[in-house]
Amino acid sequence: MNTLKGKTIHFDDRYLHVELEDGRIISTPMTWYQELQQASLNQLSNYQLICHGTGIEWPALDYHLSIESMMLASSLKKAA
């Protein structure tokens, strides 16, 4: 599997969307991430890509998310 690297991140009222460097977009429900769901819009907007773009960090929330784990979780949920 190629390394999944994030390019941009955005949110709507239901989903976390990550655009990958290769142009694909991963969208996962915000309900999967309790810490993010409870955060303010300001806290959500304060993120940075970490680990050469393979992860996302929200410093104010002390929360980290692997882009690969988002892809795997999304695949597993669709298969169920």
PyMOL Python script that loads the backbone (N, CA, C, O; Angstrom):
from pymol import cmd

cmd.read_pdbstr("""\
ATOM      1  N   MET A   1       0.850  -1.192   0.000  1.00  0.00           N
ATOM      2  CA  MET A   1       0.000   0.000   0.000  1.00  0.00           C
ATOM      3  C   MET A   1       0.883   1.239   0.000  1.00  0.00           C
ATOM      4  O   MET A   1       1.837   1.330   0.773  1.00  0.00           O
ATOM      5  N   ASN A   2       0.570   2.169  -0.849  1.00  0.00           N
ATOM      6  CA  ASN A   2       1.280   3.440  -0.861  1.00  0.00           C
ATOM      7  C   ASN A   2       1.012   4.187   0.424  1.00  0.00           C
ATOM      8  O   ASN A   2      -0.043   4.030   1.039  1.00  0.00           O
ATOM      9  N   THR A   3       1.967   4.998   0.828  1.00  0.00           N
ATOM     10  CA  THR A   3       1.782   5.808   2.011  1.00  0.00           C
ATOM     11  C   THR A   3       0.682   6.837   1.748  1.00  0.00           C
ATOM     12  O   THR A   3       0.722   7.570   0.760  1.00  0.00           O
ATOM     13  N   LEU A   4      -0.290   6.877   2.642  1.00  0.00           N
ATOM     14  CA  LEU A   4      -1.393   7.831   2.516  1.00  0.00           C
ATOM     15  C   LEU A   4      -0.969   9.152   3.148  1.00  0.00           C
ATOM     16  O   LEU A   4      -0.727   9.224   4.352  1.00  0.00           O
ATOM     17  N   LYS A   5      -0.881  10.184   2.333  1.00  0.00           N
ATOM     18  CA  LYS A   5      -0.471  11.494   2.827  1.00  0.00           C
ATOM     19  C   LYS A   5      -1.583  12.500   2.609  1.00  0.00           C
ATOM     20  O   LYS A   5      -2.121  12.627   1.509  1.00  0.00           O
ATOM     21  N   GLY A   6      -1.923  13.216   3.677  1.00  0.00           N
ATOM     22  CA  GLY A   6      -2.956  14.229   3.602  1.00  0.00           C
ATOM     23  C   GLY A   6      -2.464  15.507   2.963  1.00  0.00           C
ATOM     24  O   GLY A   6      -1.291  15.868   3.059  1.00  0.00           O
ATOM     25  N   LYS A   7      -3.387  16.179   2.309  1.00  0.00           N
ATOM     26  CA  LYS A   7      -3.093  17.467   1.675  1.00  0.00           C
ATOM     27  C   LYS A   7      -3.902  18.574   2.348  1.00  0.00           C
ATOM     28  O   LYS A   7      -3.348  19.593   2.760  1.00  0.00           O
ATOM     29  N   THR A   8      -5.217  18.369   2.459  1.00  0.00           N
ATOM     30  CA  THR A   8      -6.088  19.336   3.136  1.00  0.00           C
ATOM     31  C   THR A   8      -7.132  18.587   3.963  1.00  0.00           C
ATOM     32  O   THR A   8      -7.422  17.413   3.729  1.00  0.00           O
ATOM     33  N   ILE A   9      -7.678  19.298   4.924  1.00  0.00           N
ATOM     34  CA  ILE A   9      -8.692  18.739   5.819  1.00  0.00           C
ATOM     35  C   ILE A   9      -9.826  19.738   5.926  1.00  0.00           C
ATOM     36  O   ILE A   9      -9.593  20.943   6.026  1.00  0.00           O
ATOM     37  N   HIS A  10     -11.056  19.238   5.906  1.00  0.00           N
ATOM     38  CA  HIS A  10     -12.187  20.114   6.208  1.00  0.00           C
ATOM     39  C   HIS A  10     -13.300  19.294   6.854  1.00  0.00           C
ATOM     40  O   HIS A  10     -13.301  18.063   6.812  1.00  0.00           O
ATOM     41  N   PHE A  11     -14.227  20.003   7.441  1.00  0.00           N
ATOM     42  CA  PHE A  11     -15.311  19.409   8.206  1.00  0.00           C
ATOM     43  C   PHE A  11     -16.635  19.953   7.711  1.00  0.00           C
ATOM     44  O   PHE A  11     -16.708  21.061   7.180  1.00  0.00           O
ATOM     45  N   ASP A  12     -17.659  19.177   7.887  1.00  0.00           N
ATOM     46  CA  ASP A  12     -19.005  19.721   7.780  1.00  0.00           C
ATOM     47  C   ASP A  12     -19.742  19.251   9.032  1.00  0.00           C
ATOM     48  O   ASP A  12     -19.106  18.757   9.964  1.00  0.00           O
ATOM     49  N   ASP A  13     -21.036  19.390   9.075  1.00  0.00           N
ATOM     50  CA  ASP A  13     -21.747  19.053  10.312  1.00  0.00           C
ATOM     51  C   ASP A  13     -21.761  17.552  10.605  1.00  0.00           C
ATOM     52  O   ASP A  13     -22.123  17.148  11.710  1.00  0.00           O
ATOM     53  N   ARG A  14     -21.371  16.714   9.631  1.00  0.00           N
ATOM     54  CA  ARG A  14     -21.422  15.272   9.851  1.00  0.00           C
ATOM     55  C   ARG A  14     -20.115  14.532   9.613  1.00  0.00           C
ATOM     56  O   ARG A  14     -19.906  13.460  10.179  1.00  0.00           O
ATOM     57  N   TYR A  15     -19.234  15.082   8.788  1.00  0.00           N
ATOM     58  CA  TYR A  15     -18.062  14.317   8.349  1.00  0.00           C
ATOM     59  C   TYR A  15     -16.741  15.067   8.489  1.00  0.00           C
ATOM     60  O   TYR A  15     -16.681  16.295   8.435  1.00  0.00           O
ATOM     61  N   LEU A  16     -15.683  14.270   8.670  1.00  0.00           N
ATOM     62  CA  LEU A  16     -14.308  14.728   8.576  1.00  0.00           C
ATOM     63  C   LEU A  16     -13.828  14.291   7.194  1.00  0.00           C
ATOM     64  O   LEU A  16     -13.870  13.104   6.869  1.00  0.00           O
ATOM     65  N   HIS A  17     -13.375  15.240   6.383  1.00  0.00           N
ATOM     66  CA  HIS A  17     -12.921  14.965   5.019  1.00  0.00           C
ATOM     67  C   HIS A  17     -11.427  15.246   4.935  1.00  0.00           C
ATOM     68  O   HIS A  17     -10.967  16.311   5.347  1.00  0.00           O
ATOM     69  N   VAL A  18     -10.678  14.300   4.408  1.00  0.00           N
ATOM     70  CA  VAL A  18      -9.249  14.490   4.197  1.00  0.00           C
ATOM     71  C   VAL A  18      -8.958  14.252   2.720  1.00  0.00           C
ATOM     72  O   VAL A  18      -9.201  13.166   2.193  1.00  0.00           O
ATOM     73  N   GLU A  19      -8.433  15.289   2.059  1.00  0.00           N
ATOM     74  CA  GLU A  19      -7.994  15.129   0.678  1.00  0.00           C
ATOM     75  C   GLU A  19      -6.553  14.644   0.701  1.00  0.00           C
ATOM     76  O   GLU A  19      -5.691  15.236   1.351  1.00  0.00           O
ATOM     77  N   LEU A  20      -6.310  13.562  -0.014  1.00  0.00           N
ATOM     78  CA  LEU A  20      -4.974  12.993  -0.070  1.00  0.00           C
ATOM     79  C   LEU A  20      -4.164  13.638  -1.191  1.00  0.00           C
ATOM     80  O   LEU A  20      -4.725  14.231  -2.112  1.00  0.00           O
ATOM     81  N   GLU A  21      -2.850  13.517  -1.104  1.00  0.00           N
ATOM     82  CA  GLU A  21      -1.974  14.078  -2.131  1.00  0.00           C
ATOM     83  C   GLU A  21      -2.272  13.503  -3.512  1.00  0.00           C
ATOM     84  O   GLU A  21      -2.047  14.169  -4.522  1.00  0.00           O
ATOM     85  N   ASP A  22      -2.784  12.252  -3.563  1.00  0.00           N
ATOM     86  CA  ASP A  22      -3.068  11.628  -4.862  1.00  0.00           C
ATOM     87  C   ASP A  22      -4.448  11.994  -5.404  1.00  0.00           C
ATOM     88  O   ASP A  22      -4.860  11.485  -6.447  1.00  0.00           O
ATOM     89  N   GLY A  23      -5.171  12.883  -4.693  1.00  0.00           N
ATOM     90  CA  GLY A  23      -6.461  13.369  -5.175  1.00  0.00           C
ATOM     91  C   GLY A  23      -7.672  12.671  -4.589  1.00  0.00           C
ATOM     92  O   GLY A  23      -8.787  13.179  -4.710  1.00  0.00           O
ATOM     93  N   ARG A  24      -7.487  11.515  -3.956  1.00  0.00           N
ATOM     94  CA  ARG A  24      -8.623  10.845  -3.324  1.00  0.00           C
ATOM     95  C   ARG A  24      -9.064  11.624  -2.091  1.00  0.00           C
ATOM     96  O   ARG A  24      -8.287  12.380  -1.507  1.00  0.00           O
ATOM     97  N   ILE A  25     -10.318  11.429  -1.706  1.00  0.00           N
ATOM     98  CA  ILE A  25     -10.847  12.052  -0.495  1.00  0.00           C
ATOM     99  C   ILE A  25     -11.405  10.956   0.401  1.00  0.00           C
ATOM    100  O   ILE A  25     -12.197  10.122  -0.036  1.00  0.00           O
ATOM    101  N   ILE A  26     -10.982  10.968   1.656  1.00  0.00           N
ATOM    102  CA  ILE A  26     -11.514  10.063   2.667  1.00  0.00           C
ATOM    103  C   ILE A  26     -12.493  10.866   3.504  1.00  0.00           C
ATOM    104  O   ILE A  26     -12.152  11.941   3.999  1.00  0.00           O
ATOM    105  N   SER A  27     -13.702  10.357   3.666  1.00  0.00           N
ATOM    106  CA  SER A  27     -14.707  11.007   4.518  1.00  0.00           C
ATOM    107  C   SER A  27     -15.179  10.000   5.550  1.00  0.00           C
ATOM    108  O   SER A  27     -15.634   8.908   5.209  1.00  0.00           O
ATOM    109  N   THR A  28     -15.067  10.375   6.802  1.00  0.00           N
ATOM    110  CA  THR A  28     -15.529   9.505   7.883  1.00  0.00           C
ATOM    111  C   THR A  28     -16.446  10.307   8.802  1.00  0.00           C
ATOM    112  O   THR A  28     -16.264  11.514   8.961  1.00  0.00           O
ATOM    113  N   PRO A  29     -17.429   9.643   9.406  1.00  0.00           N
ATOM    114  CA  PRO A  29     -18.374  10.343  10.279  1.00  0.00           C
ATOM    115  C   PRO A  29     -17.692  10.936  11.509  1.00  0.00           C
ATOM    116  O   PRO A  29     -16.845  10.295  12.132  1.00  0.00           O
ATOM    117  N   MET A  30     -18.063  12.143  11.845  1.00  0.00           N
ATOM    118  CA  MET A  30     -17.536  12.783  13.053  1.00  0.00           C
ATOM    119  C   MET A  30     -17.900  11.988  14.300  1.00  0.00           C
ATOM    120  O   MET A  30     -17.198  12.071  15.308  1.00  0.00           O
ATOM    121  N   THR A  31     -18.983  11.222  14.249  1.00  0.00           N
ATOM    122  CA  THR A  31     -19.401  10.426  15.410  1.00  0.00           C
ATOM    123  C   THR A  31     -18.369   9.361  15.776  1.00  0.00           C
ATOM    124  O   THR A  31     -18.421   8.815  16.879  1.00  0.00           O
ATOM    125  N   TRP A  32     -17.441   9.056  14.884  1.00  0.00           N
ATOM    126  CA  TRP A  32     -16.378   8.095  15.181  1.00  0.00           C
ATOM    127  C   TRP A  32     -15.313   8.680  16.100  1.00  0.00           C
ATOM    128  O   TRP A  32     -14.522   7.943  16.688  1.00  0.00           O
ATOM    129  N   TYR A  33     -15.293  10.012  16.225  1.00  0.00           N
ATOM    130  CA  TYR A  33     -14.241  10.699  16.979  1.00  0.00           C
ATOM    131  C   TYR A  33     -14.874  11.589  18.048  1.00  0.00           C
ATOM    132  O   TYR A  33     -15.136  12.768  17.813  1.00  0.00           O
ATOM    133  N   GLN A  34     -15.110  11.016  19.203  1.00  0.00           N
ATOM    134  CA  GLN A  34     -15.803  11.738  20.274  1.00  0.00           C
ATOM    135  C   GLN A  34     -15.100  13.037  20.629  1.00  0.00           C
ATOM    136  O   GLN A  34     -15.756  14.057  20.841  1.00  0.00           O
ATOM    137  N   GLU A  35     -13.769  13.014  20.697  1.00  0.00           N
ATOM    138  CA  GLU A  35     -13.015  14.219  21.058  1.00  0.00           C
ATOM    139  C   GLU A  35     -13.243  15.341  20.047  1.00  0.00           C
ATOM    140  O   GLU A  35     -13.379  16.505  20.425  1.00  0.00           O
ATOM    141  N   LEU A  36     -13.284  14.988  18.766  1.00  0.00           N
ATOM    142  CA  LEU A  36     -13.491  15.993  17.729  1.00  0.00           C
ATOM    143  C   LEU A  36     -14.937  16.462  17.702  1.00  0.00           C
ATOM    144  O   LEU A  36     -15.210  17.638  17.462  1.00  0.00           O
ATOM    145  N   GLN A  37     -15.849  15.553  17.944  1.00  0.00           N
ATOM    146  CA  GLN A  37     -17.268  15.900  17.931  1.00  0.00           C
ATOM    147  C   GLN A  37     -17.595  16.905  19.041  1.00  0.00           C
ATOM    148  O   GLN A  37     -18.482  17.743  18.876  1.00  0.00           O
ATOM    149  N   GLN A  38     -16.888  16.826  20.157  1.00  0.00           N
ATOM    150  CA  GLN A  38     -17.149  17.711  21.290  1.00  0.00           C
ATOM    151  C   GLN A  38     -16.350  19.016  21.214  1.00  0.00           C
ATOM    152  O   GLN A  38     -16.546  19.910  22.038  1.00  0.00           O
ATOM    153  N   ALA A  39     -15.458  19.127  20.238  1.00  0.00           N
ATOM    154  CA  ALA A  39     -14.596  20.300  20.134  1.00  0.00           C
ATOM    155  C   ALA A  39     -15.324  21.470  19.480  1.00  0.00           C
ATOM    156  O   ALA A  39     -16.295  21.294  18.744  1.00  0.00           O
ATOM    157  N   SER A  40     -14.828  22.660  19.770  1.00  0.00           N
ATOM    158  CA  SER A  40     -15.366  23.870  19.126  1.00  0.00           C
ATOM    159  C   SER A  40     -14.843  23.957  17.695  1.00  0.00           C
ATOM    160  O   SER A  40     -13.863  23.297  17.351  1.00  0.00           O
ATOM    161  N   LEU A  41     -15.481  24.757  16.875  1.00  0.00           N
ATOM    162  CA  LEU A  41     -15.040  24.959  15.495  1.00  0.00           C
ATOM    163  C   LEU A  41     -13.623  25.531  15.471  1.00  0.00           C
ATOM    164  O   LEU A  41     -12.815  25.167  14.617  1.00  0.00           O
ATOM    165  N   ASN A  42     -13.332  26.420  16.404  1.00  0.00           N
ATOM    166  CA  ASN A  42     -11.994  26.995  16.507  1.00  0.00           C
ATOM    167  C   ASN A  42     -10.953  25.908  16.804  1.00  0.00           C
ATOM    168  O   ASN A  42      -9.875  25.898  16.211  1.00  0.00           O
ATOM    169  N   GLN A  43     -11.281  24.999  17.721  1.00  0.00           N
ATOM    170  CA  GLN A  43     -10.359  23.906  18.049  1.00  0.00           C
ATOM    171  C   GLN A  43     -10.183  22.976  16.854  1.00  0.00           C
ATOM    172  O   GLN A  43      -9.067  22.538  16.574  1.00  0.00           O
ATOM    173  N   LEU A  44     -11.262  22.669  16.149  1.00  0.00           N
ATOM    174  CA  LEU A  44     -11.180  21.791  14.982  1.00  0.00           C
ATOM    175  C   LEU A  44     -10.338  22.413  13.875  1.00  0.00           C
ATOM    176  O   LEU A  44      -9.605  21.713  13.176  1.00  0.00           O
ATOM    177  N   SER A  45     -10.444  23.708  13.721  1.00  0.00           N
ATOM    178  CA  SER A  45      -9.708  24.410  12.667  1.00  0.00           C
ATOM    179  C   SER A  45      -8.215  24.492  12.957  1.00  0.00           C
ATOM    180  O   SER A  45      -7.416  24.732  12.052  1.00  0.00           O
ATOM    181  N   ASN A  46      -7.838  24.293  14.214  1.00  0.00           N
ATOM    182  CA  ASN A  46      -6.444  24.371  14.629  1.00  0.00           C
ATOM    183  C   ASN A  46      -5.812  22.976  14.575  1.00  0.00           C
ATOM    184  O   ASN A  46      -5.594  22.341  15.606  1.00  0.00           O
ATOM    185  N   TYR A  47      -5.524  22.514  13.359  1.00  0.00           N
ATOM    186  CA  TYR A  47      -4.904  21.207  13.168  1.00  0.00           C
ATOM    187  C   TYR A  47      -3.608  21.385  12.382  1.00  0.00           C
ATOM    188  O   TYR A  47      -3.353  22.435  11.793  1.00  0.00           O
ATOM    189  N   GLN A  48      -2.806  20.336  12.390  1.00  0.00           N
ATOM    190  CA  GLN A  48      -1.624  20.325  11.539  1.00  0.00           C
ATOM    191  C   GLN A  48      -1.371  18.895  11.085  1.00  0.00           C
ATOM    192  O   GLN A  48      -1.645  17.938  11.810  1.00  0.00           O
ATOM    193  N   LEU A  49      -0.844  18.767   9.876  1.00  0.00           N
ATOM    194  CA  LEU A  49      -0.437  17.459   9.383  1.00  0.00           C
ATOM    195  C   LEU A  49       0.899  17.124  10.027  1.00  0.00           C
ATOM    196  O   LEU A  49       1.788  17.972  10.099  1.00  0.00           O
ATOM    197  N   ILE A  50       1.041  15.901  10.490  1.00  0.00           N
ATOM    198  CA  ILE A  50       2.257  15.465  11.173  1.00  0.00           C
ATOM    199  C   ILE A  50       2.790  14.192  10.506  1.00  0.00           C
ATOM    200  O   ILE A  50       2.129  13.607   9.649  1.00  0.00           O
ATOM    201  N   CYS A  51       3.963  13.784  10.901  1.00  0.00           N
ATOM    202  CA  CYS A  51       4.579  12.538  10.422  1.00  0.00           C
ATOM    203  C   CYS A  51       4.624  12.487   8.896  1.00  0.00           C
ATOM    204  O   CYS A  51       4.185  11.515   8.282  1.00  0.00           O
ATOM    205  N   HIS A  52       5.159  13.543   8.300  1.00  0.00           N
ATOM    206  CA  HIS A  52       5.291  13.646   6.840  1.00  0.00           C
ATOM    207  C   HIS A  52       3.946  13.535   6.134  1.00  0.00           C
ATOM    208  O   HIS A  52       3.859  12.985   5.036  1.00  0.00           O
ATOM    209  N   GLY A  53       2.890  14.062   6.771  1.00  0.00           N
ATOM    210  CA  GLY A  53       1.569  14.100   6.159  1.00  0.00           C
ATOM    211  C   GLY A  53       0.725  12.858   6.367  1.00  0.00           C
ATOM    212  O   GLY A  53      -0.373  12.764   5.819  1.00  0.00           O
ATOM    213  N   THR A  54       1.214  11.897   7.151  1.00  0.00           N
ATOM    214  CA  THR A  54       0.468  10.656   7.348  1.00  0.00           C
ATOM    215  C   THR A  54      -0.469  10.700   8.549  1.00  0.00           C
ATOM    216  O   THR A  54      -1.231   9.761   8.782  1.00  0.00           O
ATOM    217  N   GLY A  55      -0.413  11.780   9.306  1.00  0.00           N
ATOM    218  CA  GLY A  55      -1.266  11.917  10.483  1.00  0.00           C
ATOM    219  C   GLY A  55      -1.735  13.349  10.645  1.00  0.00           C
ATOM    220  O   GLY A  55      -1.225  14.275  10.015  1.00  0.00           O
ATOM    221  N   ILE A  56      -2.728  13.498  11.515  1.00  0.00           N
ATOM    222  CA  ILE A  56      -3.297  14.814  11.820  1.00  0.00           C
ATOM    223  C   ILE A  56      -3.221  15.005  13.328  1.00  0.00           C
ATOM    224  O   ILE A  56      -3.499  14.086  14.098  1.00  0.00           O
ATOM    225  N   GLU A  57      -2.844  16.202  13.733  1.00  0.00           N
ATOM    226  CA  GLU A  57      -2.781  16.532  15.161  1.00  0.00           C
ATOM    227  C   GLU A  57      -3.615  17.775  15.421  1.00  0.00           C
ATOM    228  O   GLU A  57      -3.567  18.748  14.669  1.00  0.00           O
ATOM    229  N   TRP A  58      -4.379  17.719  16.502  1.00  0.00           N
ATOM    230  CA  TRP A  58      -5.086  18.882  17.021  1.00  0.00           C
ATOM    231  C   TRP A  58      -4.423  19.209  18.357  1.00  0.00           C
ATOM    232  O   TRP A  58      -4.796  18.639  19.382  1.00  0.00           O
ATOM    233  N   PRO A  59      -3.438  20.123  18.362  1.00  0.00           N
ATOM    234  CA  PRO A  59      -2.654  20.389  19.568  1.00  0.00           C
ATOM    235  C   PRO A  59      -3.501  20.806  20.774  1.00  0.00           C
ATOM    236  O   PRO A  59      -3.246  20.358  21.892  1.00  0.00           O
ATOM    237  N   ALA A  60      -4.500  21.654  20.558  1.00  0.00           N
ATOM    238  CA  ALA A  60      -5.312  22.130  21.683  1.00  0.00           C
ATOM    239  C   ALA A  60      -6.120  21.003  22.314  1.00  0.00           C
ATOM    240  O   ALA A  60      -6.494  21.078  23.484  1.00  0.00           O
ATOM    241  N   LEU A  61      -6.385  19.960  21.533  1.00  0.00           N
ATOM    242  CA  LEU A  61      -7.166  18.818  22.036  1.00  0.00           C
ATOM    243  C   LEU A  61      -6.273  17.663  22.474  1.00  0.00           C
ATOM    244  O   LEU A  61      -6.748  16.694  23.066  1.00  0.00           O
ATOM    245  N   ASP A  62      -4.964  17.768  22.177  1.00  0.00           N
ATOM    246  CA  ASP A  62      -4.027  16.675  22.407  1.00  0.00           C
ATOM    247  C   ASP A  62      -4.570  15.395  21.760  1.00  0.00           C
ATOM    248  O   ASP A  62      -4.617  14.335  22.384  1.00  0.00           O
ATOM    249  N   TYR A  63      -4.977  15.526  20.493  1.00  0.00           N
ATOM    250  CA  TYR A  63      -5.589  14.416  19.774  1.00  0.00           C
ATOM    251  C   TYR A  63      -4.852  14.200  18.458  1.00  0.00           C
ATOM    252  O   TYR A  63      -4.547  15.150  17.736  1.00  0.00           O
ATOM    253  N   HIS A  64      -4.571  12.931  18.160  1.00  0.00           N
ATOM    254  CA  HIS A  64      -3.837  12.566  16.954  1.00  0.00           C
ATOM    255  C   HIS A  64      -4.634  11.500  16.200  1.00  0.00           C
ATOM    256  O   HIS A  64      -5.279  10.644  16.806  1.00  0.00           O
ATOM    257  N   LEU A  65      -4.579  11.570  14.884  1.00  0.00           N
ATOM    258  CA  LEU A  65      -5.330  10.633  14.061  1.00  0.00           C
ATOM    259  C   LEU A  65      -4.466  10.227  12.873  1.00  0.00           C
ATOM    260  O   LEU A  65      -3.917  11.077  12.173  1.00  0.00           O
ATOM    261  N   SER A  66      -4.351   8.928  12.654  1.00  0.00           N
ATOM    262  CA  SER A  66      -3.619   8.399  11.519  1.00  0.00           C
ATOM    263  C   SER A  66      -4.537   8.368  10.299  1.00  0.00           C
ATOM    264  O   SER A  66      -5.667   7.884  10.378  1.00  0.00           O
ATOM    265  N   ILE A  67      -4.053   8.880   9.178  1.00  0.00           N
ATOM    266  CA  ILE A  67      -4.847   8.872   7.953  1.00  0.00           C
ATOM    267  C   ILE A  67      -5.056   7.436   7.482  1.00  0.00           C
ATOM    268  O   ILE A  67      -6.122   7.105   6.963  1.00  0.00           O
ATOM    269  N   GLU A  68      -4.059   6.586   7.656  1.00  0.00           N
ATOM    270  CA  GLU A  68      -4.210   5.181   7.284  1.00  0.00           C
ATOM    271  C   GLU A  68      -5.318   4.517   8.104  1.00  0.00           C
ATOM    272  O   GLU A  68      -6.089   3.719   7.570  1.00  0.00           O
ATOM    273  N   SER A  69      -5.401   4.841   9.396  1.00  0.00           N
ATOM    274  CA  SER A  69      -6.454   4.254  10.231  1.00  0.00           C
ATOM    275  C   SER A  69      -7.837   4.719   9.783  1.00  0.00           C
ATOM    276  O   SER A  69      -8.804   3.961   9.861  1.00  0.00           O
ATOM    277  N   MET A  70      -7.932   5.970   9.310  1.00  0.00           N
ATOM    278  CA  MET A  70      -9.212   6.454   8.768  1.00  0.00           C
ATOM    279  C   MET A  70      -9.623   5.631   7.554  1.00  0.00           C
ATOM    280  O   MET A  70     -10.782   5.236   7.425  1.00  0.00           O
ATOM    281  N   MET A  71      -8.664   5.374   6.663  1.00  0.00           N
ATOM    282  CA  MET A  71      -8.938   4.607   5.449  1.00  0.00           C
ATOM    283  C   MET A  71      -9.345   3.184   5.798  1.00  0.00           C
ATOM    284  O   MET A  71     -10.313   2.665   5.242  1.00  0.00           O
ATOM    285  N   LEU A  72      -8.617   2.547   6.714  1.00  0.00           N
ATOM    286  CA  LEU A  72      -8.941   1.175   7.100  1.00  0.00           C
ATOM    287  C   LEU A  72     -10.292   1.087   7.784  1.00  0.00           C
ATOM    288  O   LEU A  72     -11.078   0.186   7.491  1.00  0.00           O
ATOM    289  N   ALA A  73     -10.571   2.010   8.689  1.00  0.00           N
ATOM    290  CA  ALA A  73     -11.861   2.006   9.396  1.00  0.00           C
ATOM    291  C   ALA A  73     -13.002   2.213   8.424  1.00  0.00           C
ATOM    292  O   ALA A  73     -14.048   1.576   8.541  1.00  0.00           O
ATOM    293  N   SER A  74     -12.805   3.104   7.464  1.00  0.00           N
ATOM    294  CA  SER A  74     -13.832   3.378   6.472  1.00  0.00           C
ATOM    295  C   SER A  74     -14.102   2.129   5.640  1.00  0.00           C
ATOM    296  O   SER A  74     -15.258   1.809   5.364  1.00  0.00           O
ATOM    297  N   SER A  75     -13.050   1.420   5.239  1.00  0.00           N
ATOM    298  CA  SER A  75     -13.196   0.200   4.448  1.00  0.00           C
ATOM    299  C   SER A  75     -13.907  -0.884   5.243  1.00  0.00           C
ATOM    300  O   SER A  75     -14.781  -1.574   4.718  1.00  0.00           O
ATOM    301  N   LEU A  76     -13.532  -1.033   6.508  1.00  0.00           N
ATOM    302  CA  LEU A  76     -14.142  -2.064   7.344  1.00  0.00           C
ATOM    303  C   LEU A  76     -15.620  -1.782   7.598  1.00  0.00           C
ATOM    304  O   LEU A  76     -16.433  -2.706   7.579  1.00  0.00           O
ATOM    305  N   LYS A  77     -15.975  -0.530   7.833  1.00  0.00           N
ATOM    306  CA  LYS A  77     -17.359  -0.170   8.094  1.00  0.00           C
ATOM    307  C   LYS A  77     -18.230  -0.408   6.844  1.00  0.00           C
ATOM    308  O   LYS A  77     -19.374  -0.847   6.957  1.00  0.00           O
ATOM    309  N   LYS A  78     -17.679  -0.114   5.652  1.00  0.00           N
ATOM    310  CA  LYS A  78     -18.419  -0.335   4.417  1.00  0.00           C
ATOM    311  C   LYS A  78     -18.629  -1.814   4.152  1.00  0.00           C
ATOM    312  O   LYS A  78     -19.652  -2.208   3.591  1.00  0.00           O
ATOM    313  N   ALA A  79     -17.655  -2.647   4.557  1.00  0.00           N
ATOM    314  CA  ALA A  79     -17.743  -4.086   4.317  1.00  0.00           C
ATOM    315  C   ALA A  79     -18.721  -4.759   5.269  1.00  0.00           C
ATOM    316  O   ALA A  79     -19.236  -5.838   4.975  1.00  0.00           O
ATOM    317  N   ALA A  80     -18.978  -4.128   6.405  1.00  0.00           N
ATOM    318  CA  ALA A  80     -19.860  -4.738   7.426  1.00  0.00           C
ATOM    319  C   ALA A  80     -21.317  -4.660   7.042  1.00  0.00           C
ATOM    320  O   ALA A  80     -22.178  -5.125   7.788  1.00  0.00           O
TER     321      ALA A  80
END
""", "prot")
cmd.dss("prot")
cmd.show_as("cartoon", "prot")
cmd.util.cbc("prot")
cmd.orient("prot")
